[in-house]
Amino acid sequence: MKDPGDASTCNMFSTHPHLSDQINRHLVQSEIEGGVELEDLPVNSTLEIETQNRFYRLVHQGDGKFLISGHPKFCPRPTAVTITGSNWGGSMLKRAYVGRGMHLEFVHPNYDRPIVTSRILEIRLVEP
């Protein structure tokens, strides 16, 4: 039987030798600040996401699809989108994940490029 205090039983992220220190820091920081694995969300779950500039509401529709609202230009009313994940303000994406301190990235049907929000401050699961 393994000792529960043994580091080998810990599920925290460990650094990867083939990634840069900066990327490893971002990955570890996302584990510390926390977030939501979108693939684990039941259908019809609702998340409220507070960014530096807006409040968004996401409703899980299943199969990676969400209804999003909260932006006066891109989604003033619930709009069907695909959430690609979250990034740290660059091109590296943590797929199917919404994380504090990161930027939500989603694909809107009316725009050619993904839309990236300002930095996420808080994420709340709305109880039904």
N, C-alpha and C positions, 0 to 999 in steps of 0.2 A: 504494500500500500504506500502511495506517495504522500509525502508531507504536504498539506495544503499551503504551507508557507514557502515551499520549494519553488524557485523561479521557473523551473521547467514546467510547472502546472499552470503558470500564469497565461491568460489569453490576451494580454496586451500586445500591441504591435511591436515587433522587433525590427530594427533597421535592416536594410537590404544592402549588401556590399556593392552591388552594381548600380545603385542610385546615388546621386549627389547628396552631400550633407544637407543642402537646402531642401531637397525633395523629402529626405528622411525626416527633417524637422517638421515640415508641413504635415506629413502623414501622422507623426506622433502627436502633433498639436491637435489634429482633427480628432484623434482618439480621446485626448484630454478634454477638449471643449464639448465634444459630444455632437450627436446628430441622429438622423433617421435613415435606416436602410429602407429604401422605398419598396424593394421587393418583399419585405417582411410585413408591409401594411395590408390589412384586410381591405377588400373592395368597400367603397363608400366611406372610408376613413377620411377625416378632414384635418388638415394641418393649417395652423395660422403661423405665418412666417413674417417676422418683423425684420426689415432691413434698415440700413441707415436712412433711406429715403422714403420707404413705403411699407404698407402692411398688405401682404398677399394672403389669399385663401386658396388652398389646394384641396380638391376632392378627388380621391382615387377612383378611377373608373374601371380598373383592371387592365391587364395586358400592357402595362407601362404607360397607359393614358391617364391624363388628369384634366380636370377643369380648373382653370386658374383665373382669379380676378384680383384686382387691386391696383392696376396701373391705368391712368387715364387715357393713354394712347394705345397700348398693346392689348390690354384686357380690362376695359372698364366694366364689362359684364363677363360672367363665366364663359371661358373660351377653351375649347378642347386643344390640348397641347401634348407633346411628349417631353417629359423631363429627362434630360440627358444626364444630369448630375450636378455636382458642384466643383468649382475650381478656386484657385487662390489668386485670381486676377490675371492669370496667364493661360497658357494652352493646355496645361496638365489638368485632366478631369478625373475626379473620383466618381465613377459611374454609378447611377441609380442611388445617389446619396445626397442628402441635404444636411449640411454641417454648419454649426456656428463658426463665425469667423471666416466663412467662405462666401462665394458668390453663386447663387442659383443660376443654372443654365438650362434653357428650354427652347424647343423648336416650335415656332408658331406657324400655322398653315399659310399665313399671308406674307411671310417674310422669308427671304432667301438665306439669311444667316441666323444662327442661334441668338437668342436674347439673353443677356447676362445682367443680373440685378446688382445693386450695390451690396456691400458686405452684410451678411446675415448676423443679426444681433441675438435673436431669440426664435425658438421653434416651439410651438405648443400643439399637442394633440387635443382636438376638441372632442369631448365625450359626447356620444349620441344622446 
